[in-house]
Amino acid sequence: MIVTIIIILAILWFLGYAPITGISIPNIVLFTINNHAVTLWEILILAVIGWAIGILPRPFQTIASVLLLLWVLSVLGIFAIAGLPNIIVIVIIIALIVSIFR
């Protein structure tokens, strides 16, 4: 189950944050908060991370919850650090991979 979550999250990250040059996928803006657009990719990533938090062991749930909170704050523009949402999604993917080998 966790492997499928990792695969889905990696695909969403590649398609949403690191678009492939030859593939044109529309980035649909659902709404804006604080002049920052919230896209469909971000909502899908939020759903997958929420799903992952539900099945992780207890220590990883806490870490993933804190990372999710930081990710949401950076997507909404409260933390204005360039590239922070990308880094947080990569850290969550790595944490999920580590949780498999634990």
N, CA, C and O atoms as a GROMACS GRO file, in nm:
protein
  408
    1MET      N    1   0.081  -0.119   0.000
    1MET     CA    2   0.000   0.000   0.000
    1MET      C    3   0.086   0.127   0.000
    1MET      O    4   0.059   0.222  -0.073
    2ILE      N    5   0.190   0.126   0.083
    2ILE     CA    6   0.276   0.243   0.091
    2ILE      C    7   0.353   0.263  -0.039
    2ILE      O    8   0.386   0.377  -0.075
    3VAL      N    9   0.384   0.155  -0.108
    3VAL     CA   10   0.456   0.165  -0.236
    3VAL      C   11   0.369   0.236  -0.339
    3VAL      O   12   0.419   0.318  -0.416
    4THR      N   13   0.241   0.207  -0.341
    4THR     CA   14   0.152   0.275  -0.436
    4THR      C   15   0.141   0.423  -0.403
    4THR      O   16   0.132   0.507  -0.493
    5ILE      N   17   0.140   0.457  -0.274
    5ILE     CA   18   0.135   0.597  -0.235
    5ILE      C   19   0.262   0.669  -0.280
    5ILE      O   20   0.255   0.782  -0.329
    6ILE      N   21   0.377   0.604  -0.265
    6ILE     CA   22   0.503   0.664  -0.309
    6ILE      C   23   0.501   0.686  -0.460
    6ILE      O   24   0.543   0.791  -0.508
    7ILE      N   25   0.454   0.588  -0.534
    7ILE     CA   26   0.449   0.600  -0.680
    7ILE      C   27   0.354   0.711  -0.722
    7ILE      O   28   0.388   0.792  -0.809
    8ILE      N   29   0.236   0.716  -0.662
    8ILE     CA   30   0.138   0.820  -0.696
    8ILE      C   31   0.193   0.958  -0.661
    8ILE      O   32   0.180   1.052  -0.739
    9LEU      N   33   0.255   0.971  -0.544
    9LEU     CA   34   0.310   1.099  -0.502
    9LEU      C   35   0.425   1.142  -0.592
    9LEU      O   36   0.437   1.260  -0.625
   10ALA      N   37   0.509   1.049  -0.632
   10ALA     CA   38   0.620   1.082  -0.722
   10ALA      C   39   0.569   1.126  -0.858
   10ALA      O   40   0.620   1.222  -0.917
   11ILE      N   41   0.467   1.057  -0.909
   11ILE     CA   42   0.409   1.096  -1.039
   11ILE      C   43   0.346   1.234  -1.030
   11ILE      O   44   0.365   1.317  -1.119
   12LEU      N   45   0.270   1.260  -0.923
   12LEU     CA   46   0.210   1.392  -0.906
   12LEU      C   47   0.316   1.500  -0.893
   12LEU      O   48   0.300   1.610  -0.945
   13TRP      N   49   0.426   1.469  -0.824
   13TRP     CA   50   0.532   1.567  -0.809
   13TRP      C   51   0.598   1.596  -0.943
   13TRP      O   52   0.621   1.711  -0.978
   14PHE      N   53   0.628   1.490  -1.019
   14PHE     CA   54   0.691   1.510  -1.150
   14PHE      C   55   0.600   1.587  -1.244
   14PHE      O   56   0.647   1.675  -1.316
   15LEU      N   57   0.472   1.556  -1.244
   15LEU     CA   58   0.381   1.624  -1.336
   15LEU      C   59   0.342   1.764  -1.289
   15LEU      O   60   0.319   1.853  -1.372
   16GLY      N   61   0.335   1.785  -1.158
   16GLY     CA   62   0.291   1.914  -1.106
   16GLY      C   63   0.401   2.014  -1.085
   16GLY      O   64   0.387   2.130  -1.123
   17TYR      N   65   0.510   1.972  -1.025
   17TYR     CA   66   0.617   2.066  -0.990
   17TYR      C   67   0.734   2.061  -1.086
   17TYR      O   68   0.800   2.163  -1.107
   18ALA      N   69   0.762   1.948  -1.142
   18ALA     CA   70   0.875   1.935  -1.234
   18ALA      C   71   0.822   1.887  -1.368
   18ALA      O   72   0.840   1.771  -1.404
   19PRO      N   73   0.757   1.976  -1.443
   19PRO     CA   74   0.693   1.932  -1.568
   19PRO      C   75   0.796   1.882  -1.670
   19PRO      O   76   0.907   1.936  -1.681
   20ILE      N   77   0.758   1.780  -1.743
   20ILE     CA   78   0.841   1.722  -1.847
   20ILE      C   79   0.824   1.807  -1.973
   20ILE      O   80   0.713   1.851  -2.004
   21THR      N   81   0.931   1.830  -2.043
   21THR     CA   82   0.932   1.924  -2.156
   21THR      C   83   0.834   1.884  -2.266
   21THR      O   84   0.762   1.970  -2.316
   22GLY      N   85   0.830   1.760  -2.306
   22GLY     CA   86   0.749   1.718  -2.419
   22GLY      C   87   0.602   1.699  -2.387
   22GLY      O   88   0.520   1.692  -2.478
   23ILE      N   89   0.567   1.690  -2.259
   23ILE     CA   90   0.429   1.663  -2.220
   23ILE      C   91   0.365   1.793  -2.171
   23ILE      O   92   0.417   1.859  -2.082
   24SER      N   93   0.251   1.827  -2.230
   24SER     CA   94   0.180   1.948  -2.192
   24SER      C   95   0.056   1.910  -2.112
   24SER      O   96  -0.044   1.863  -2.168
   25ILE      N   97   0.063   1.931  -1.982
   25ILE     CA   98  -0.050   1.902  -1.893
   25ILE      C   99  -0.097   2.035  -1.835
   25ILE      O  100  -0.017   2.110  -1.778
   26PRO      N  101  -0.226   2.065  -1.848
   26PRO     CA  102  -0.274   2.195  -1.798
   26PRO      C  103  -0.265   2.204  -1.646
   26PRO      O  104  -0.291   2.107  -1.575
   27ASN      N  105  -0.229   2.320  -1.600
   27ASN     CA  106  -0.221   2.347  -1.457
   27ASN      C  107  -0.344   2.428  -1.420
   27ASN      O  108  -0.343   2.551  -1.432
   28ILE      N  109  -0.448   2.363  -1.376
   28ILE     CA  110  -0.577   2.425  -1.350
   28ILE      C  111  -0.575   2.495  -1.214
   28ILE      O  112  -0.550   2.431  -1.112
   29VAL      N  113  -0.601   2.624  -1.214
   29VAL     CA  114  -0.609   2.700  -1.090
   29VAL      C  115  -0.750   2.688  -1.036
   29VAL      O  116  -0.846   2.726  -1.103
   30LEU      N  117  -0.764   2.634  -0.916
   30LEU     CA  118  -0.896   2.618  -0.856
   30LEU      C  119  -0.942   2.744  -0.785
   30LEU      O  120  -1.056   2.787  -0.802
   31PHE      N  121  -0.854   2.803  -0.706
   31PHE     CA  122  -0.887   2.926  -0.636
   31PHE      C  123  -0.758   2.993  -0.593
   31PHE      O  124  -0.649   2.935  -0.602
   32THR      N  125  -0.770   3.116  -0.546
   32THR     CA  126  -0.654   3.189  -0.498
   32THR      C  127  -0.676   3.227  -0.352
   32THR      O  128  -0.786   3.263  -0.310
   33ILE      N  129  -0.568   3.218  -0.277
   33ILE     CA  130  -0.569   3.262  -0.138
   33ILE      C  131  -0.447   3.352  -0.120
   33ILE      O  132  -0.334   3.310  -0.147
   34ASN      N  133  -0.471   3.473  -0.076
   34ASN     CA  134  -0.361   3.565  -0.050
   34ASN      C  135  -0.278   3.591  -0.175
   34ASN      O  136  -0.156   3.602  -0.169
   35ASN      N  137  -0.345   3.600  -0.288
   35ASN     CA  138  -0.283   3.619  -0.420
   35ASN      C  139  -0.192   3.505  -0.462
   35ASN      O  140  -0.104   3.525  -0.546
   36HIS      N  141  -0.210   3.387  -0.406
   36HIS     CA  142  -0.136   3.267  -0.447
   36HIS      C  143  -0.237   3.167  -0.502
   36HIS      O  144  -0.335   3.133  -0.436
   37ALA      N  145  -0.210   3.122  -0.622
   37ALA     CA  146  -0.302   3.029  -0.687
   37ALA      C  147  -0.286   2.889  -0.630
   37ALA      O  148  -0.174   2.840  -0.616
   38VAL      N  149  -0.397   2.826  -0.597
   38VAL     CA  150  -0.398   2.687  -0.552
   38VAL      C  151  -0.447   2.604  -0.670
   38VAL      O  152  -0.558   2.622  -0.718
   39THR      N  153  -0.361   2.512  -0.715
   39THR     CA  154  -0.390   2.436  -0.836
   39THR      C  155  -0.445   2.298  -0.802
   39THR      O  156  -0.442   2.253  -0.688
   40LEU      N  157  -0.493   2.233  -0.905
   40LEU     CA  158  -0.545   2.097  -0.890
   40LEU      C  159  -0.435   2.001  -0.847
   40LEU      O  160  -0.460   1.910  -0.768
   41TRP      N  161  -0.312   2.020  -0.898
   41TRP     CA  162  -0.200   1.932  -0.860
   41TRP      C  163  -0.173   1.941  -0.711
   41TRP      O  164  -0.145   1.840  -0.646
   42GLU      N  165  -0.180   2.061  -0.656
   42GLU     CA  166  -0.154   2.078  -0.513
   42GLU      C  167  -0.263   2.013  -0.428
   42GLU      O  168  -0.233   1.957  -0.322
   43ILE      N  169  -0.386   2.019  -0.471
   43ILE     CA  170  -0.495   1.953  -0.399
   43ILE      C  171  -0.478   1.801  -0.406
   43ILE      O  172  -0.501   1.732  -0.306
   44LEU      N  173  -0.438   1.749  -0.522
   44LEU     CA  174  -0.416   1.604  -0.534
   44LEU      C  175  -0.298   1.559  -0.448
   44LEU      O  176  -0.304   1.453  -0.385
   45ILE      N  177  -0.191   1.638  -0.444
   45ILE     CA  178  -0.078   1.605  -0.358
   45ILE      C  179  -0.119   1.610  -0.212
   45ILE      O  180  -0.077   1.525  -0.133
   46LEU      N  181  -0.200   1.706  -0.174
   46LEU     CA  182  -0.252   1.715  -0.038
   46LEU      C  183  -0.332   1.590  -0.002
   46LEU      O  184  -0.318   1.537   0.108
   47ALA      N  185  -0.415   1.541  -0.093
   47ALA     CA  186  -0.495   1.422  -0.067
   47ALA      C  187  -0.407   1.298  -0.051
   47ALA      O  188  -0.432   1.216   0.037
   48VAL      N  189  -0.304   1.285  -0.134
   48VAL     CA  190  -0.216   1.168  -0.125
   48VAL      C  191  -0.134   1.173   0.003
   48VAL      O  192  -0.114   1.069   0.066
   49ILE      N  193  -0.086   1.289   0.042
   49ILE     CA  194  -0.010   1.300   0.166
   49ILE      C  195  -0.100   1.271   0.286
   49ILE      O  196  -0.057   1.206   0.381
   50GLY      N  197  -0.222   1.318   0.282
   50GLY     CA  198  -0.318   1.285   0.388
   50GLY      C  199  -0.346   1.136   0.396
   50GLY      O  200  -0.359   1.081   0.506
   51TRP      N  201  -0.354   1.071   0.282
   51TRP     CA  202  -0.372   0.927   0.276
   51TRP      C  203  -0.250   0.856   0.336
   51TRP      O  204  -0.265   0.758   0.409
   52ALA      N  205  -0.131   0.906   0.304
   52ALA     CA  206  -0.008   0.845   0.356
   52ALA      C  207   0.002   0.862   0.507
   52ALA      O  208   0.047   0.770   0.576
   53ILE      N  209  -0.039   0.975   0.558
   53ILE     CA  210  -0.034   0.998   0.703
   53ILE      C  211  -0.122   0.898   0.776
   53ILE      O  212  -0.090   0.854   0.886
   54GLY      N  213  -0.233   0.862   0.714
   54GLY     CA  214  -0.324   0.768   0.778
   54GLY      C  215  -0.270   0.628   0.793
   54GLY      O  216  -0.313   0.556   0.884
   55ILE      N  217  -0.177   0.585   0.708
   55ILE     CA  218  -0.128   0.447   0.716
   55ILE      C  219   0.015   0.434   0.766
   55ILE      O  220   0.066   0.323   0.778
   56LEU      N  221   0.080   0.547   0.795
   56LEU     CA  222   0.217   0.541   0.845
   56LEU      C  223   0.219   0.503   0.993
   56LEU      O  224   0.121   0.523   1.064
   57PRO      N  225   0.332   0.447   1.039
   57PRO     CA  226   0.348   0.423   1.184
   57PRO      C  227   0.353   0.556   1.260
   57PRO      O  228   0.372   0.662   1.201
   58ARG      N  229   0.334   0.549   1.389
   58ARG     CA  230   0.318   0.668   1.473
   58ARG      C  231   0.429   0.771   1.462
   58ARG      O  232   0.397   0.888   1.442
   59PRO      N  233   0.558   0.737   1.472
   59PRO     CA  234   0.659   0.845   1.463
   59PRO      C  235   0.660   0.912   1.326
   59PRO      O  236   0.682   1.033   1.316
   60PHE      N  237   0.636   0.834   1.222
   60PHE     CA  238   0.635   0.892   1.087
   60PHE      C  239   0.510   0.975   1.064
   60PHE      O  240   0.513   1.068   0.983
   61GLN      N  241   0.400   0.943   1.132
   61GLN     CA  242   0.279   1.025   1.121
   61GLN      C  243   0.304   1.166   1.172
   61GLN      O  244   0.260   1.264   1.112
   62THR      N  245   0.375   1.176   1.282
   62THR     CA  246   0.404   1.307   1.339
   62THR      C  247   0.493   1.389   1.246
   62THR      O  248   0.468   1.507   1.222
   63ILE      N  249   0.597   1.326   1.194
   63ILE     CA  250   0.688   1.395   1.103
   63ILE      C  251   0.615   1.438   0.976
   63ILE      O  252   0.630   1.551   0.930
   64ALA      N  253   0.536   1.347   0.920
   64ALA     CA  254   0.462   1.378   0.797
   64ALA      C  255   0.358   1.487   0.822
   64ALA      O  256   0.332   1.568   0.733
   65SER      N  257   0.298   1.489   0.939
   65SER     CA  258   0.200   1.594   0.970
   65SER      C  259   0.265   1.731   0.979
   65SER      O  260   0.210   1.830   0.930
   66VAL      N  261   0.382   1.737   1.041
   66VAL     CA  262   0.455   1.864   1.048
   66VAL      C  263   0.497   1.908   0.908
   66VAL      O  264   0.485   2.026   0.874
   67LEU      N  265   0.547   1.815   0.828
   67LEU     CA  266   0.585   1.849   0.691
   67LEU      C  267   0.465   1.892   0.608
   67LEU      O  268   0.476   1.983   0.526
   68LEU      N  269   0.351   1.828   0.630
   68LEU     CA  270   0.229   1.868   0.560
   68LEU      C  271   0.188   2.009   0.598
   68LEU      O  272   0.149   2.088   0.512
   69LEU      N  273   0.197   2.042   0.726
   69LEU     CA  274   0.164   2.177   0.770
   69LEU      C  275   0.259   2.280   0.708
   69LEU      O  276   0.215   2.385   0.662
   70LEU      N  277   0.388   2.250   0.706
   70LEU     CA  278   0.485   2.340   0.642
   70LEU      C  279   0.458   2.354   0.493
   70LEU      O  280   0.470   2.463   0.437
   71TRP      N  281   0.420   2.242   0.428
   71TRP     CA  282   0.391   2.245   0.285
   71TRP      C  283   0.270   2.334   0.256
   71TRP      O  284   0.273   2.416   0.164
   72VAL      N  285   0.164   2.317   0.334
   72VAL     CA  286   0.044   2.398   0.314
   72VAL      C  287   0.075   2.546   0.335
   72VAL      O  288   0.030   2.631   0.258
   73LEU      N  289   0.152   2.577   0.440
   73LEU     CA  290   0.188   2.717   0.464
   73LEU      C  291   0.274   2.774   0.353
   73LEU      O  292   0.261   2.892   0.319
   74SER      N  293   0.361   2.693   0.296
   74SER     CA  294   0.446   2.744   0.187
   74SER      C  295   0.368   2.756   0.056
   74SER      O  296   0.395   2.846  -0.024
   75VAL      N  297   0.272   2.668   0.033
   75VAL     CA  298   0.189   2.678  -0.088
   75VAL      C  299   0.100   2.802  -0.080
   75VAL      O  300   0.078   2.868  -0.181
   76LEU      N  301   0.050   2.833   0.038
   76LEU     CA  302  -0.036   2.950   0.054
   76LEU      C  303   0.041   3.081   0.060
   76LEU      O  304  -0.019   3.188   0.065
   77GLY      N  305   0.173   3.074   0.062
   77GLY     CA  306   0.254   3.193   0.058
   77GLY      C  307   0.285   3.253   0.193
   77GLY      O  308   0.338   3.365   0.200
   78ILE      N  309   0.255   3.184   0.300
   78ILE     CA  310   0.287   3.236   0.433
   78ILE      C  311   0.437   3.227   0.458
   78ILE      O  312   0.496   3.319   0.514
   79PHE      N  313   0.498   3.115   0.416
   79PHE     CA  314   0.644   3.104   0.412
   79PHE      C  315   0.686   3.134   0.270
   79PHE      O  316   0.657   3.056   0.179
   80ALA      N  317   0.753   3.244   0.249
   80ALA     CA  318   0.789   3.286   0.114
   80ALA      C  319   0.933   3.247   0.081
   80ALA      O  320   1.017   3.333   0.055
   81ILE      N  321   0.960   3.118   0.084
   81ILE     CA  322   1.092   3.067   0.048
   81ILE      C  323   1.077   2.997  -0.086
   81ILE      O  324   0.995   2.907  -0.102
   82ALA      N  325   1.156   3.040  -0.183
   82ALA     CA  326   1.146   2.984  -0.318
   82ALA      C  327   1.183   2.836  -0.318
   82ALA      O  328   1.289   2.798  -0.266
   83GLY      N  329   1.097   2.754  -0.375
   83GLY     CA  330   1.124   2.612  -0.388
   83GLY      C  331   1.092   2.529  -0.266
   83GLY      O  332   1.114   2.408  -0.269
   84LEU      N  333   1.040   2.588  -0.160
   84LEU     CA  334   1.012   2.513  -0.038
   84LEU      C  335   0.906   2.404  -0.060
   84LEU      O  336   0.924   2.294  -0.007
   85PRO      N  337   0.797   2.428  -0.135
   85PRO     CA  338   0.702   2.318  -0.156
   85PRO      C  339   0.766   2.198  -0.227
   85PRO      O  340   0.735   2.084  -0.195
   86ASN      N  341   0.855   2.224  -0.323
   86ASN     CA  342   0.924   2.113  -0.391
   86ASN      C  343   1.009   2.034  -0.294
   86ASN      O  344   1.005   1.911  -0.293
   87ILE      N  345   1.084   2.104  -0.212
   87ILE     CA  346   1.173   2.037  -0.117
   87ILE      C  347   1.092   1.955  -0.016
   87ILE      O  348   1.131   1.843   0.017
   88ILE      N  349   0.982   2.008   0.031
   88ILE     CA  350   0.902   1.937   0.130
   88ILE      C  351   0.840   1.812   0.069
   88ILE      O  352   0.835   1.708   0.135
   89VAL      N  353   0.792   1.819  -0.054
   89VAL     CA  354   0.736   1.700  -0.119
   89VAL      C  355   0.844   1.594  -0.138
   89VAL      O  356   0.818   1.475  -0.120
   90ILE      N  357   0.963   1.635  -0.175
   90ILE     CA  358   1.074   1.539  -0.191
   90ILE      C  359   1.108   1.476  -0.056
   90ILE      O  360   1.132   1.356  -0.050
   91VAL      N  361   1.110   1.554   0.051
   91VAL     CA  362   1.138   1.500   0.184
   91VAL      C  363   1.030   1.401   0.225
   91VAL      O  364   1.061   1.299   0.286
   92ILE      N  365   0.905   1.430   0.194
   92ILE     CA  366   0.796   1.337   0.228
   92ILE      C  367   0.811   1.207   0.149
   92ILE      O  368   0.789   1.099   0.204
   93ILE      N  369   0.848   1.215   0.022
   93ILE     CA  370   0.870   1.094  -0.058
   93ILE      C  371   0.984   1.012   0.002
   93ILE      O  372   0.974   0.890   0.013
   94ILE      N  373   1.093   1.078   0.041
   94ILE     CA  374   1.206   1.008   0.101
   94ILE      C  375   1.166   0.946   0.236
   94ILE      O  376   1.206   0.834   0.266
   95ALA      N  377   1.087   1.018   0.316
   95ALA     CA  378   1.042   0.964   0.444
   95ALA      C  379   0.953   0.842   0.424
   95ALA      O  380   0.960   0.747   0.503
   96LEU      N  381   0.870   0.842   0.321
   96LEU     CA  382   0.788   0.724   0.292
   96LEU      C  383   0.875   0.605   0.252
   96LEU      O  384   0.847   0.492   0.291
   97ILE      N  385   0.978   0.631   0.174
   97ILE     CA  386   1.069   0.523   0.135
   97ILE      C  387   1.143   0.468   0.257
   97ILE      O  388   1.161   0.347   0.270
   98VAL      N  389   1.185   0.557   0.348
   98VAL     CA  390   1.253   0.514   0.471
   98VAL      C  391   1.158   0.432   0.557
   98VAL      O  392   1.200   0.335   0.621
   99SER      N  393   1.031   0.469   0.561
   99SER     CA  394   0.935   0.395   0.643
   99SER      C  395   0.912   0.254   0.592
   99SER      O  396   0.871   0.167   0.669
  100ILE      N  397   0.939   0.229   0.465
  100ILE     CA  398   0.927   0.093   0.412
  100ILE      C  399   1.037   0.004   0.471
  100ILE      O  400   1.012  -0.111   0.507
  101PHE      N  401   1.157   0.059   0.480
  101PHE     CA  402   1.271  -0.020   0.527
  101PHE      C  403   1.284  -0.021   0.678
  101PHE      O  404   1.376  -0.084   0.730
  102ARG      N  405   1.198   0.043   0.749
  102ARG     CA  406   1.203   0.046   0.895
  102ARG      C  407   1.152  -0.082   0.954
  102ARG      O  408   1.150  -0.097   1.076
   0.00000   0.00000   0.00000
